[in-house]
Amino acid sequence: MAPREAETLELIAHGLTHAQAARRLGISEATVNTYLTRIRSKLDVGNKAELTRQAITLGLVQRRGTATDPVT
């Protein structure tokens, strides 16, 4: 996966919208969509939920803490 695709994946997996990710990365929303299309193809997933789950499973993104995670 290209570094810019990985950055995009990280932001989307953590809940940013396509527009927010585009602004954060300084790219167009169309470019975000292109990257996500490529990533979904590479990971063989169909939607954002599957993409996020697969990215976490493969260690491509770190899971954010939840209310049920222990505090350390």
C-alpha positions as CSV (number, residue, x, y, z in Angstrom):
1,M,0.0,0.0,0.0
2,A,1.3,3.4,-0.9
3,P,2.1,5.7,2.0
4,R,-0.6,8.2,1.1
5,E,-3.2,5.4,0.8
6,A,-2.1,4.3,4.3
7,E,-2.6,7.8,5.7
8,T,-6.0,8.0,4.1
9,L,-7.0,4.6,5.5
10,E,-5.9,5.7,9.0
11,L,-8.1,8.8,8.9
12,I,-11.1,7.1,7.5
13,A,-10.8,4.1,9.8
14,H,-10.8,6.5,12.8
15,G,-14.1,8.1,11.6
16,L,-13.2,11.1,9.5
17,T,-15.5,11.8,6.6
18,H,-14.0,11.8,3.1
19,A,-14.1,15.6,3.1
20,Q,-12.4,15.9,6.5
21,A,-9.7,13.4,5.4
22,A,-9.1,15.4,2.2
23,R,-8.7,18.7,4.2
24,R,-6.4,17.1,6.7
25,L,-4.2,15.6,3.9
26,G,-4.4,18.6,1.7
27,I,-5.9,16.7,-1.2
28,S,-9.2,16.7,-3.0
29,E,-12.1,14.6,-1.9
30,A,-12.0,12.8,-5.3
31,T,-8.4,11.8,-4.5
32,V,-9.6,10.3,-1.2
33,N,-12.2,8.4,-3.1
34,T,-9.6,7.1,-5.5
35,Y,-7.3,6.0,-2.7
36,L,-10.2,4.2,-0.9
37,T,-11.3,2.4,-4.1
38,R,-7.7,1.1,-4.5
39,I,-7.5,0.1,-0.9
40,R,-10.8,-1.7,-0.9
41,S,-9.6,-3.6,-4.0
42,K,-6.3,-4.5,-2.4
43,L,-8.0,-5.7,0.8
44,D,-10.9,-7.3,-1.0
45,V,-13.6,-5.5,1.0
46,G,-16.8,-3.8,-0.1
47,N,-17.7,-1.1,2.4
48,K,-16.2,1.2,5.1
49,A,-17.1,-1.2,8.0
50,E,-15.4,-4.1,6.3
51,L,-12.4,-1.9,5.4
52,T,-12.0,-0.7,9.0
53,R,-12.3,-4.2,10.4
54,Q,-9.8,-5.7,7.9
55,A,-7.4,-2.8,8.4
56,I,-7.4,-3.4,12.2
57,T,-7.1,-7.2,11.8
58,L,-4.1,-6.8,9.5
59,G,-2.5,-4.2,11.8
60,L,-2.7,-1.5,9.2
61,V,-4.3,0.9,11.7
62,Q,-4.4,1.0,15.5
63,R,-7.7,0.5,17.3
64,R,-8.7,3.5,19.3
65,G,-9.6,3.0,22.9
66,T,-13.2,2.5,23.9
67,A,-15.1,2.9,27.1
68,T,-14.7,-0.8,27.9
69,D,-10.9,-0.7,27.5
70,P,-9.0,-0.7,30.7
71,V,-7.3,2.6,31.7
72,T,-3.5,2.2,32.1
